[in-house]
């Protein structure tokens, strides 16, 4: 029997069905259904023998899913109904007791929570792996000078190790963001029913313990309507993907003939269909392009939830495709970034050549004047004037004689020419977190500690 006297229109069936994409929740649905029926049996809501038989049916369905023989039928609206239908086919009418004391509303919320928790853990593992590659690269290139940039213009020299470690610390924040996602998925929604609770004396905490949740959702309305944890995951993914896009963008630039700072391995590059000489850093380019895709999913999720009245609305079905694609995109991007960096080759000679541009010493010269009592703004103007004159006359800074320099400012001599030595610019940055080698070594030690602590 049904409340409806007319069949569903095929167009509505197509609009309403989610089984084509929520099928990937099947392992989580079976896991929670097992925990649920065990609780029903222990609590006396259904006979324990029935609970055991339903578990047997769920095990059979799990095998079909594992060996790819599970069949989705046209009438299966979603994966939850498909599994319940198949369990009942396998063990008979007792399968219909599986859904006692729950609704698809709290069932779906629980499946999605389990999915997000699992993939937040995977994201953290992948991020740690990439952080480890960055730490190794920084160790290997600890004293390789390179130019640092602002506005994509050469600014001040740094060590390549220092630049690489900047991404290490960005990723550590991503690691912590996914840790926050784990904390927002630690309450079990199951047991909330459709929205108001259920009419049976169930033991929600035992289900929570079976499924690894430390707590249960305190309010049944919130439990059913909550998708904050989905937004939290996709938000963390969008930020992480943005960091990977920055990394990809730099690798693309650095791989160009104009920079020649590095070369990606053949395994993460492609050629041209018409130009035989080309080696394109496509993996890095795609890291650039994936970030807005994940960010768009975050905006889409906010659109789904914006202004949505409590509790469950079918709009919430639209959370899954945003979530699933964000998960797949981020996990693929993290794997690609790890592969690109693992095999990348840096050009020490070219990096050092670019870092030897004397104009990069301008700030150090201004700072020297400050130590000799010249106000910083005045020192800035003095050095800017020297740079302008050098550019207009086609000279380098080292071409200025001591007499010329004294004519500009008595405080420029001695010390001006000594500061033009390449390592002096680097080793003068002794502030905490700076690029002086002693500080980079401190960073590396701290990075190793972070990795050891996170892996423990």
JORA-V531809 format. One record per pair of residues at least 6 apart in sequence whose ideal C-beta (glycine too) atoms are under 8 Angstrom apart, sorted by the first residue. I is the first residue (numbers start at 1). J is the second residue. D is the distance in whole Angstrom. If there is no record, write none. Layout:
# JORA-V531809
[[I;J;D] [I;J;D]]
This chain:
# JORA-V531809
[[8;16;7] [16;77;6] [16;314;7] [17;76;8] [17;77;6] [17;78;7] [18;77;7] [18;78;5] [18;79;8] [18;317;5] [18;320;7] [19;72;6] [19;76;5] [19;77;7] [19;78;5] [19;79;5] [19;81;8] [19;82;6] [21;320;6] [21;321;6] [21;324;6] [22;78;5] [22;79;5] [22;320;5] [23;72;7] [23;79;5] [23;82;8] [24;115;8] [24;324;7] [25;79;5] [25;80;8] [25;111;4] [25;112;7] [25;115;6] [25;320;8] [26;65;5] [26;70;8] [26;79;5] [26;83;7] [27;62;8] [27;65;7] [28;110;8] [28;111;5] [28;114;4] [28;115;5] [28;118;8] [29;79;6] [29;80;6] [29;83;6] [29;107;7] [29;111;5] [30;58;5] [30;61;6] [30;62;5] [30;65;8] [30;83;7] [31;114;7] [31;211;7] [32;107;7] [32;110;5] [32;111;6] [32;114;7] [32;190;6] [32;207;8] [32;211;6] [33;54;8] [33;58;6] [33;83;7] [33;98;6] [34;55;6] [34;58;6] [34;210;8] [35;207;5] [35;210;4] [35;211;5] [36;98;8] [36;101;8] [36;102;6] [36;190;6] [36;207;6] [37;46;7] [37;51;5] [37;54;5] [37;55;6] [37;58;8] [37;97;8] [37;98;6] [38;51;6] [38;55;7] [38;210;7] [39;45;8] [39;202;6] [39;203;5] [39;204;8] [39;206;5] [39;207;5] [39;210;8] [40;46;5] [40;51;6] [40;97;8] [40;100;6] [40;101;6] [40;202;7] [41;47;7] [41;48;4] [41;50;7] [41;51;3] [41;52;7] [42;48;7] [42;51;8] [42;203;7] [42;206;7] [43;200;7] [43;201;6] [43;202;6] [43;203;5] [45;100;6] [45;101;6] [45;200;5] [45;201;8] [45;202;7] [46;97;5] [46;100;6] [50;94;5] [50;97;6] [53;91;5] [53;94;5] [54;87;7] [54;91;7] [54;94;7] [54;95;6] [54;97;7] [54;98;5] [56;91;7] [57;87;4] [57;88;8] [57;90;5] [57;91;4] [57;95;6] [58;83;8] [58;87;6] [58;98;8] [60;87;8] [60;90;5] [61;70;7] [61;83;6] [61;86;5] [61;87;6] [61;90;7] [64;70;4] [64;86;7] [70;82;8] [70;86;7] [71;86;8] [72;82;5] [73;82;7] [73;85;7] [75;85;8] [76;82;4] [76;85;6] [78;104;8] [78;108;8] [80;104;6] [80;107;6] [80;108;7] [80;111;8] [81;104;8] [84;95;7] [84;96;8] [84;98;6] [84;99;6] [87;95;4] [87;98;6] [88;95;3] [88;96;6] [89;95;8] [100;200;7] [101;191;8] [101;193;8] [101;198;5] [101;199;8] [101;200;4] [101;202;5] [102;190;6] [102;191;7] [102;193;7] [102;198;7] [103;192;8] [103;193;5] [103;194;4] [103;195;8] [103;224;8] [105;192;7] [105;193;7] [105;194;5] [105;195;7] [105;224;5] [105;311;7] [105;312;4] [106;189;5] [106;190;5] [106;191;6] [106;192;4] [106;193;6] [106;194;8] [106;220;8] [106;223;6] [106;224;6] [107;190;7] [108;316;8] [109;189;4] [109;190;8] [109;192;8] [109;223;6] [109;224;6] [109;226;7] [109;227;8] [110;188;7] [110;189;5] [110;190;4] [110;211;8] [112;227;8] [112;230;7] [112;319;7] [112;320;7] [112;323;7] [113;185;5] [113;188;8] [113;189;6] [113;229;6] [114;211;7] [115;323;8] [116;181;7] [116;185;5] [116;229;5] [116;230;6] [116;233;5] [116;323;7] [117;181;8] [117;182;6] [117;185;5] [117;212;8] [119;233;7] [119;327;5] [119;331;7] [120;178;5] [120;179;8] [120;181;4] [120;182;5] [120;185;7] [120;233;6] [120;236;8] [121;178;8] [121;182;7] [122;331;6] [123;174;8] [123;178;5] [123;236;7] [123;237;7] [123;240;7] [123;330;6] [123;331;7] [123;334;7] [124;175;6] [124;178;5] [124;179;7] [124;454;8] [126;331;6] [126;334;4] [126;335;7] [126;338;7] [127;171;5] [127;174;5] [127;175;5] [127;178;7] [127;240;7] [127;334;7] [128;175;7] [128;451;7] [128;454;6] [128;455;6] [129;334;8] [129;338;6] [130;171;6] [130;334;6] [130;337;6] [130;338;5] [130;341;7] [131;168;5] [131;171;5] [131;172;7] [131;175;7] [131;447;8] [131;450;8] [131;451;6] [132;451;6] [133;338;6] [133;341;5] [133;342;5] [134;164;5] [134;165;7] [134;167;6] [134;168;5] [134;171;7] [134;341;7] [135;165;8] [135;168;6] [135;444;7] [135;447;5] [135;448;7] [135;451;6] [137;161;8] [137;164;5] [137;341;6] [137;344;8] [138;160;8] [138;161;4] [138;162;8] [138;164;5] [138;165;5] [138;168;7] [138;440;8] [138;443;8] [138;444;6] [138;447;7] [139;161;7] [139;444;6] [141;159;8] [141;160;4] [141;161;5] [141;164;7] [141;346;6] [141;348;8] [142;159;7] [142;161;4] [142;437;7] [142;440;6] [142;441;7] [142;444;7] [143;159;6] [143;161;7] [143;437;6] [144;159;6] [144;160;4] [144;161;7] [144;346;7] [144;348;5] [144;351;6] [144;352;7] [145;157;5] [145;158;8] [145;159;6] [145;160;8] [145;351;6] [145;352;5] [145;355;4] [145;356;8] [145;422;6] [145;423;8] [145;426;6] [146;157;7] [146;158;6] [146;159;7] [146;160;5] [146;163;7] [146;261;7] [146;351;4] [146;352;8] [146;354;7] [146;355;5] [147;154;4] [147;155;7] [147;156;8] [147;157;6] [147;158;8] [147;354;5] [147;355;5] [147;357;7] [147;360;6] [148;154;8] [148;155;5] [148;156;5] [148;157;7] [148;158;4] [148;163;7] [148;435;8] [149;155;6] [154;354;7] [154;357;6] [154;359;7] [154;360;6] [155;360;7] [156;360;6] [156;363;6] [156;425;7] [156;429;8] [157;355;4] [157;360;5] [157;422;7] [157;425;5] [157;426;5] [157;435;8] [158;426;7] [158;429;8] [158;435;4] [159;426;6] [159;435;5] [159;437;7] [159;440;6] [160;346;6] [160;351;6] [161;440;5] [161;444;7] [162;435;4] [162;440;5] [162;443;7] [165;440;7] [165;443;5] [165;444;7] [165;447;6] [167;243;7] [167;246;8] [167;247;6] [168;447;6] [170;243;5] [170;246;8] [171;240;7] [171;243;7] [172;450;6] [173;239;8] [174;236;7] [174;239;6] [174;240;4] [174;243;6] [175;454;7] [177;235;8] [177;236;4] [177;239;6] [177;240;7] [178;233;8] [178;236;5] [178;240;8] [180;232;6] [180;236;7] [181;229;6] [181;232;5] [181;233;5] [181;236;6] [184;228;6] [184;229;4] [184;232;5] [185;229;5] [186;213;6] [186;214;5] [186;215;6] [187;213;7] [187;215;5] [187;216;6] [187;217;4] [187;218;8] [187;223;8] [188;204;6] [188;207;6] [188;208;4] [188;211;7] [188;213;4] [188;215;7] [188;216;5] [188;217;6] [189;217;5] [189;223;4] [189;224;7] [189;226;7] [190;204;7] [190;207;6] [190;211;8] [191;197;8] [191;198;7] [191;202;6] [191;204;4] [191;207;7] [191;216;7] [191;220;8] [191;223;8] [192;217;6] [192;220;4] [192;221;8] [192;223;4] [192;224;5] [193;220;6] [193;224;8] [194;224;7] [194;311;8] [194;312;7] [195;220;6] [195;221;6] [195;224;5] [195;225;8] [195;310;8] [195;311;4] [195;312;7] [196;220;6] [196;221;8] [197;220;5] [204;216;5] [205;216;6] [208;214;7] [208;215;7] [208;216;5] [217;223;4] [217;226;7] [221;310;6] [221;311;5] [224;311;5] [224;312;5] [225;308;8] [225;310;5] [225;311;4] [225;312;7] [225;316;8] [227;301;7] [227;304;8] [227;305;6] [227;316;6] [227;319;5] [230;301;6] [230;319;5] [230;322;8] [230;323;5] [231;298;7] [231;301;5] [231;302;7] [231;305;7] [233;323;7] [233;326;7] [233;327;8] [234;294;7] [234;297;5] [234;298;5] [234;301;6] [234;322;7] [234;323;6] [234;326;5] [235;298;6] [237;294;5] [237;298;8] [237;326;5] [237;327;7] [237;329;8] [237;330;4] [238;291;7] [238;294;5] [238;295;4] [238;297;8] [238;298;5] [238;326;8] [240;330;6] [240;334;8] [241;290;6] [241;291;4] [241;293;8] [241;294;4] [241;295;7] [241;329;7] [241;330;6] [241;333;6] [242;291;5] [242;295;7] [244;287;5] [244;290;7] [244;291;7] [244;333;5] [244;334;7] [244;337;5] [245;287;6] [245;288;5] [245;289;8] [245;290;7] [245;291;4] [247;284;8] [247;287;6] [247;337;6] [247;341;8] [248;283;8] [248;284;4] [248;285;7] [248;286;7] [248;287;3] [248;288;4] [248;337;7] [249;284;8] [249;288;5] [251;262;7] [251;264;7] [251;281;6] [251;284;4] [251;287;8] [251;340;7] [251;344;7] [252;281;5] [252;284;5] [252;285;6] [252;288;7] [253;259;6] [254;260;8] [254;261;4] [254;262;5] [255;261;8] [255;262;6] [255;263;6] [255;264;6] [255;281;5] [255;284;7] [259;350;8] [259;354;8] [260;347;6] [260;350;5] [261;346;7] [261;347;6] [261;350;6] [261;351;6] [261;354;7] [262;344;6] [262;345;6] [262;346;5] [262;347;6] [263;279;8] [263;344;7] [263;345;5] [263;347;7] [264;281;5] [264;283;7] [264;284;7] [264;340;6] [264;343;7] [264;344;6] [265;340;8] [265;343;4] [265;344;7] [265;345;8] [266;279;8] [267;339;7] [267;343;6] [268;281;7] [268;282;8] [268;283;4] [268;284;8] [268;336;7] [268;339;6] [268;340;5] [268;343;7] [269;279;5] [269;280;6] [269;281;6] [269;282;6] [269;283;7] [270;279;8] [270;280;5] [270;282;5] [271;278;6] [271;279;7] [271;280;7] [272;278;4] [272;280;7] [281;340;8] [283;336;5] [283;339;7] [283;340;5] [284;340;6] [286;333;8] [286;336;7] [287;333;6] [287;336;6] [287;337;6] [287;340;8] [290;329;5] [290;330;8] [290;332;8] [290;333;5] [293;325;8] [293;329;6] [294;326;5] [294;329;5] [294;330;6] [297;322;4] [297;323;7] [297;325;6] [297;326;4] [298;322;8] [298;326;8] [300;318;8] [300;322;5] [301;319;6] [301;322;5] [301;323;8] [304;315;6] [304;316;7] [304;318;5] [304;319;6] [304;322;7] [305;315;8] [305;319;8] [308;315;6] [308;316;8] [352;422;8] [355;422;7] [356;422;5] [358;396;5] [358;397;4] [358;398;6] [358;420;5] [359;387;6] [359;390;8] [359;397;7] [360;425;6] [361;397;7] [361;419;5] [361;420;5] [361;424;8] [361;425;5] [362;383;5] [362;384;8] [362;387;6] [363;383;8] [364;419;5] [364;424;7] [364;425;5] [364;428;6] [365;383;5] [365;386;8] [365;397;8] [365;412;7] [365;416;6] [365;419;6] [366;376;7] [366;379;4] [366;380;5] [366;382;7] [366;383;5] [367;379;8] [367;428;8] [368;411;8] [368;415;5] [368;416;8] [368;419;6] [369;378;8] [369;379;4] [369;382;6] [369;383;7] [369;409;7] [369;411;5] [369;412;7] [370;376;5] [370;379;5] [372;411;4] [373;411;7] [374;382;7] [374;409;7] [374;411;6] [382;408;6] [382;409;5] [382;412;8] [385;408;7] [386;397;7] [386;400;7] [386;405;8] [386;408;6] [387;397;8] [389;395;8] [390;396;7] [390;397;6] [390;399;7] [390;400;7] [397;416;8] [397;420;6] [398;417;6] [398;420;5] [400;416;7] [402;413;5] [402;414;8] [402;416;8] [402;417;8] [405;412;4] [405;413;5] [405;416;5] [406;412;7] [406;413;6] [418;424;7] [419;425;7] [426;435;6] [426;436;7] [426;437;7] [427;436;5] [427;437;7] [428;436;7] [429;435;5] [429;436;5] [429;439;7] [430;436;5] [430;438;7] [430;439;7] [431;439;7] [432;439;7] [433;439;7] [433;443;8]]
